[in-house]
Amino acid sequence: MVRILQFSDLHYREALPGHSGHSERLSRHGRALLARLAKRIEIEKPDLVAFTGDIIDAPHDLLHGTGDPQDRTQLTEYLRRDYATMRVWLESLGRPWMIAPGNHDYRPVFLEIFGDAPREMNLLGMRAIAYSDWEVCDNTSERLDEQMNRFEAAVEHADPEGWVVHFQHFLIWPMVEHGYPMRYRTADALRDRLAEAKARHLVMCGHFHEGTDVVTLGNARFAVCPSMTEAPHRYRVFDLWPDGSLEMREERLAPGPVVDRPLLLIDRTEIVTDEPDIPTAAFSLYENSIAVFRRARAAGFAPILVSAWNDPQSLYASWAEIMKRHDRMFTELSRVGADQGEGLVICIDEFRPEPTGLPSEKLSRYGTLRQRVSDQFGIGVDRIWFLSADPKRRACFGGESTIADIRALPISGAQIKEAQS
């Protein structure tokens, strides 16, 4: 029997400033999650650890070649550090490992850090292949050239009595419902080739954060691993047996909060950034923005930035532009030594027109913000506070845990309970 432990879609940022624009992706909690996962690996004792892509949440200016060139140079150096952290962690496990890049990984630096990583491996009668596939155009992945040659060789020359396991980020099968392209452009042809093969094939991928069960088609099995970055922070264990049977179980690193402190949600507008009430890409930081984060930390809170997409200056921005806007803001906060916070929530203000081109994910309104953050961080709603200069937003948020001035924040657990009673 061969045991594989798979995890996927960590969307890690530590040296990199900022957060994923998708609020459920807890980018800055990667180190804590990896520490928990390492302990599970010691217990599970897998023969192989597989990380199937979206290792890093690379800023969109890097992925698209936009923004200030000097900023991109600095971001590349931060990215290099974060990939190096991943490599050191994998090697510290003391077990064989394989890795495949995802669509949020930055190709030049991934290849720099992981270009010599194991790409093929024979282990206890199993043949394992890790692919480096990328999106080509229209946000759609393709298996091309060398990667396609490796795939064909793996199918053509496989041992009919053994297992062939394919590690990749993107889906071949099954079909899933999502607004973003999940499958390869030639997914049907790849699927049919595997289903008709003589040997047993297992395709393990990520990308679709909800995950899927194991699906059998002919002589092939397909499994999509849920994301590690989103609560409840899942990973999978596969046991492959010589007789062709397969057992898969899914485990969770939660329940239990990733953050064990109360949360302070900080409304960006008029608290952190000073922006005119006209459509613009420009902004400046308030002088006391650093002090706001410091005060929250000193009071025992974990700060999370809340940013309204449909503020006047950004109402007409596309989703990609919103991502870049926030990355640039966090880069500026990093430059002045400000706290990056524990998370980012992009919100919709109920009292303003909705932006066009909403993404497939459901975005919070201020009235649903408390419960949404509670679900994402695994923390009780009674431990979530909201700082905003806007009385309408505070009223939508509800409850007694709202303040208009950081100086009104309680400074101890006893005072929090006192203020809520």
C-alpha positions in Angstrom: 0.0 0.0 0.0 1.1 3.5 -0.8 -0.1 6.5 1.2 -0.3 10.0 -0.3 -1.2 13.1 1.6 -2.4 15.9 -0.6 -3.1 19.5 0.1 -3.8 22.4 -2.3 -4.5 26.1 -2.8 -2.7 27.7 0.2 -2.5 31.1 -1.5 0.3 32.0 0.9 1.6 35.5 1.6 4.1 36.4 4.3 6.9 38.4 2.9 4.5 39.6 0.2 2.3 42.4 1.5 -1.4 42.2 1.5 -4.0 39.4 1.1 -5.9 37.6 -1.5 -8.8 39.7 -2.7 -11.1 36.7 -1.9 -11.8 37.2 1.7 -12.2 33.5 2.5 -8.6 32.8 1.4 -6.7 33.5 4.6 -3.3 34.1 2.9 -1.5 35.4 5.9 -2.3 32.4 8.0 -0.3 30.0 5.9 2.5 29.5 8.4 0.1 28.6 11.2 -1.8 26.2 8.9 1.5 24.6 7.8 2.6 24.1 11.4 -0.7 22.3 12.1 -0.3 20.2 8.9 3.2 19.2 9.7 1.9 17.7 13.0 -0.7 15.7 11.1 1.9 14.5 8.6 3.9 13.1 11.5 0.8 11.1 12.5 -0.4 10.1 9.0 3.1 9.0 8.0 2.5 9.3 4.2 4.9 7.8 1.7 4.5 11.0 -0.4 3.3 14.6 0.2 1.8 16.4 -2.7 1.1 20.1 -3.0 -1.1 20.7 -6.1 -0.8 24.4 -6.8 -1.7 28.0 -5.9 1.2 27.8 -3.5 1.4 31.6 -3.4 -1.2 34.3 -4.0 0.9 36.4 -6.4 -0.1 40.0 -6.8 -2.0 40.7 -10.1 0.5 43.4 -11.1 3.1 40.6 -11.3 0.9 38.2 -13.1 -0.2 40.8 -15.6 3.0 42.9 -15.9 1.2 46.1 -14.9 1.8 48.8 -12.3 5.0 50.4 -11.3 8.1 48.5 -12.5 10.0 49.3 -9.3 7.2 47.9 -7.2 7.1 44.8 -9.3 10.9 44.3 -8.7 10.3 44.6 -4.9 7.3 42.3 -5.1 9.3 39.7 -7.0 11.9 39.7 -4.2 9.1 39.2 -1.6 7.7 36.4 -3.7 11.1 34.7 -3.9 11.2 34.7 -0.1 7.7 33.1 0.2 8.5 30.4 -2.3 11.8 29.7 -0.5 9.7 29.4 2.8 7.6 26.7 1.1 10.6 24.8 -0.2 12.2 24.8 3.3 9.0 23.6 4.9 8.6 20.7 2.4 12.2 19.6 2.9 11.8 19.8 6.7 9.1 17.1 6.6 11.8 14.4 5.9 9.5 12.7 3.4 9.3 12.5 -0.4 7.3 15.4 -1.8 6.1 16.7 -5.2 4.7 20.1 -6.2 2.7 21.5 -9.2 2.1 25.2 -9.9 -1.3 26.9 -10.1 -2.8 29.9 -11.8 -1.9 32.2 -8.9 1.7 31.2 -9.0 4.3 33.3 -10.8 6.0 31.2 -13.3 9.6 32.8 -13.4 10.1 32.6 -9.6 8.3 29.2 -9.2 10.7 27.7 -11.8 13.7 29.4 -10.1 12.8 27.9 -6.7 11.3 24.6 -7.7 12.8 24.0 -11.1 14.8 21.1 -9.7 12.0 19.7 -7.6 11.1 16.0 -8.2 9.0 15.7 -11.4 8.7 12.0 -11.6 9.0 9.3 -9.0 8.7 5.5 -8.6 7.6 4.5 -5.2 6.4 1.1 -3.9 5.0 0.1 -7.3 3.5 3.6 -8.0 4.6 5.9 -10.8 4.0 9.6 -9.8 4.2 12.6 -12.2 4.0 16.3 -11.3 3.1 18.6 -14.2 3.9 22.3 -14.7 0.9 23.5 -16.7 -0.2 27.1 -17.0 -3.1 29.3 -18.2 -2.4 30.3 -21.8 -5.2 32.7 -22.7 -8.8 33.4 -21.6 -7.8 32.2 -18.1 -7.8 28.6 -19.5 -5.1 26.1 -18.8 -3.4 24.0 -21.5 -1.2 21.0 -21.4 1.4 21.6 -24.1 4.8 20.5 -25.5 7.0 18.9 -22.9 4.2 18.4 -20.4 2.0 16.8 -23.0 4.9 14.5 -24.1 5.3 13.5 -20.4 1.6 12.7 -20.2 1.6 10.6 -23.3 4.6 8.7 -22.2 3.0 8.0 -18.7 -0.1 6.6 -20.4 1.7 4.7 -23.1 4.3 3.0 -21.0 2.5 2.4 -17.8 2.7 -0.9 -15.9 -0.8 -2.5 -16.2 -0.4 -3.9 -12.7 0.7 -0.7 -11.0 -0.7 2.8 -10.2 0.1 5.9 -12.2 -0.7 9.1 -10.2 -0.8 12.5 -11.9 -0.4 15.7 -9.8 -1.6 18.9 -11.3 -3.5 22.1 -10.4 -6.2 22.2 -13.1 -9.1 19.8 -13.6 -9.6 17.2 -16.3 -12.7 15.7 -14.8 -15.4 16.0 -13.4 -17.4 19.0 -14.7 -18.0 21.6 -12.0 -20.1 24.7 -11.8 -18.0 27.8 -11.5 -17.8 31.2 -13.2 -14.0 30.8 -13.8 -12.6 28.2 -16.2 -11.6 25.2 -14.1 -10.8 22.5 -16.7 -8.1 22.3 -19.4 -9.0 23.5 -22.9 -8.6 19.9 -24.1 -9.9 18.3 -21.0 -12.3 15.9 -22.7 -9.5 14.5 -24.9 -7.2 14.1 -21.8 -10.1 12.4 -19.9 -10.8 9.9 -22.7 -7.2 9.0 -23.1 -6.9 8.2 -19.4 -10.3 6.3 -19.2 -9.2 4.1 -22.1 -5.7 3.3 -20.8 -4.7 -0.2 -19.7 -3.1 0.8 -16.4 -4.8 2.3 -13.4 -4.5 6.1 -13.3 -5.3 8.6 -10.5 -5.5 12.3 -11.3 -5.1 14.5 -8.2 -5.6 18.3 -8.6 -6.9 21.4 -6.8 -8.1 24.8 -8.3 -11.8 24.2 -7.5 -11.8 25.2 -3.9 -14.9 23.2 -2.9 -13.3 20.0 -4.1 -15.0 16.9 -5.4 -15.3 13.2 -4.4 -13.3 10.6 -6.3 -15.0 10.0 -9.7 -14.3 6.8 -11.7 -14.3 6.8 -15.5 -13.1 3.6 -17.2 -9.7 2.8 -15.8 -9.1 6.3 -14.5 -10.1 8.1 -11.2 -10.2 11.8 -10.7 -10.2 13.7 -7.4 -10.2 17.4 -6.7 -8.8 18.5 -3.4 -10.5 21.4 -1.5 -8.5 24.4 -0.6 -6.2 24.5 2.4 -6.6 28.3 2.8 -10.3 28.3 3.4 -12.0 27.1 6.6 -12.2 24.4 7.7 -8.7 24.0 6.0 -8.9 20.5 4.5 -6.4 18.0 3.2 -6.8 14.5 1.9 -5.1 11.1 2.5 -5.2 8.4 -0.2 -4.3 4.8 0.3 -3.5 3.0 -3.0 -3.5 -0.8 -2.8 -1.8 -3.3 -5.2 -5.2 -4.9 -6.0 -6.4 -1.7 -7.5 -8.6 -0.5 -4.6 -8.3 3.0 -3.4 -9.4 4.6 -0.1 -9.7 8.4 0.3 -10.5 10.3 3.4 -10.7 14.0 4.0 -9.5 15.6 7.2 -9.8 19.1 8.6 -7.2 21.3 10.4 -10.2 23.1 12.0 -12.5 23.4 14.1 -10.7 25.8 16.3 -10.0 29.4 15.3 -7.0 30.3 13.2 -7.0 33.5 15.3 -7.6 33.2 19.0 -8.1 36.9 19.6 -11.2 39.0 19.1 -11.4 40.6 15.7 -11.6 44.3 14.8 -13.0 45.0 11.4 -11.5 48.3 10.2 -13.5 50.2 7.5 -11.0 51.5 5.0 -12.9 54.6 4.1 -11.9 57.6 6.3 -9.9 55.4 8.6 -7.0 54.2 6.5 -7.1 55.8 3.1 -8.0 59.3 2.1 -9.6 59.3 -1.4 -11.6 61.9 -3.3 -15.3 61.1 -4.0 -14.6 60.7 -7.8 -13.5 57.7 -9.8 -9.7 57.5 -9.5 -6.9 55.1 -9.0 -5.1 57.5 -6.6 -5.2 57.4 -2.8 -3.2 58.5 0.1 -2.9 57.1 3.6 -4.1 58.9 6.6 -1.2 59.9 8.9 -2.8 57.9 11.8 -3.5 54.7 9.8 -0.4 53.1 11.4 -1.7 54.0 14.8 -5.1 52.5 14.2 -3.5 49.0 13.6 -1.1 49.4 16.5 -4.0 50.4 18.9 -6.0 47.4 17.8 -3.0 45.1 18.5 -2.3 46.7 21.8 -5.9 46.2 22.9 -5.6 42.5 22.1 -7.5 42.5 18.8 -6.6 41.0 15.4 -7.3 43.8 12.8 -9.0 43.0 9.5 -9.5 45.6 6.7 -12.9 46.0 5.2 -13.0 47.7 1.9 -16.2 48.8 0.0 -15.9 48.1 -3.8 -18.7 50.6 -4.6 -17.2 53.6 -2.9 -17.4 56.5 -5.5 -13.7 56.3 -6.4 -13.8 52.6 -7.3 -17.4 51.9 -8.3 -16.6 51.5 -12.0 -13.4 49.4 -11.5 -13.4 45.8 -12.7 -12.7 42.9 -10.4 -9.1 42.6 -11.6 -8.6 46.4 -11.1 -10.0 46.1 -7.6 -7.5 43.3 -6.9 -4.6 45.5 -8.1 -5.9 48.5 -6.2 -5.8 46.6 -2.9 -2.4 45.1 -3.6 -1.0 48.5 -4.2 -2.6 49.9 -1.1 -1.0 47.1 1.0 2.3 47.7 -0.7 2.1 51.3 0.4 1.1 50.3 3.9 4.1 48.0 4.0 6.4 50.7 2.8 5.5 53.0 5.7 5.7 50.1 8.2 2.0 49.7 8.8 0.4 46.5 10.0 -0.9 44.2 7.2 -3.7 42.9 9.4 -5.1 39.4 9.5 -7.4 39.6 6.5 -9.1 41.6 3.8 -12.9 41.6 3.2 -14.1 43.3 0.0 -17.7 44.5 0.7 -20.7 46.0 -1.1 -22.3 49.1 0.5 -26.0 48.5 0.6 -26.7 52.3 0.2 -24.8 52.7 -3.0 -25.2 51.4 -6.6 -23.7 48.0 -7.2 -20.6 47.7 -9.4 -20.9 45.9 -12.7 -19.2 42.6 -13.4 -19.6 41.1 -9.9 -17.5 37.9 -9.5 -19.0 34.5 -9.1 -18.4 34.4 -5.4 -20.8 36.0 -3.1 -19.6 39.3 -1.6 -20.6 40.5 1.9 -22.8 43.5 2.5 -22.3 45.4 5.8 -25.5 43.7 7.1 -24.0 40.2 6.6 -20.4 41.1 7.5 -20.4 39.9 11.0 -21.7 36.3 10.2 -19.5 36.1 7.1 -16.3 36.9 9.0 -17.4 34.6 11.8 -17.7 31.7 9.3 -14.4 32.4 7.6 -12.3 32.8 10.7 -14.1 30.2 12.9 -14.7 32.7 15.7 -17.9 33.6 17.5 -19.9 36.6 16.3 -19.8 38.1 19.8 -16.0 38.5 19.4 -16.1 40.6 16.3 -16.0 44.5 16.5 -16.4 47.1 13.8 -14.7 50.4 13.4 -16.2 52.8 10.9 -16.7 56.5 10.5 -20.0 55.9 8.6 -23.0 55.7 10.9 -25.1 53.8 8.3 -22.5 51.1 8.0 -22.3 50.8 11.7 -26.1 50.5 11.9 -26.1 47.8 9.2 -23.4 45.9 11.0 -25.6 45.9 14.1 -25.0 45.0 17.7 -23.2 46.9 20.4 -19.7 46.1 19.2 -19.3 49.1 16.8 -17.2 52.2 17.3 -16.5 55.4 15.4 -13.1 56.1 17.0 -10.3 53.7 17.6 -9.8 55.4 21.0 -13.1 53.9 22.1 -11.8 50.4 21.7 -11.8 48.3 25.0 -8.3 47.3 26.0 -9.0 44.0 27.8 -11.2 41.0 27.7 -12.9 42.1 30.9 -13.7 45.5 29.3 -15.0 43.8 26.2 -17.6 41.8 28.2 -18.4 44.9 30.2 -19.1 47.0 27.1 -21.3 44.2 25.7 -23.4 43.8 28.8 
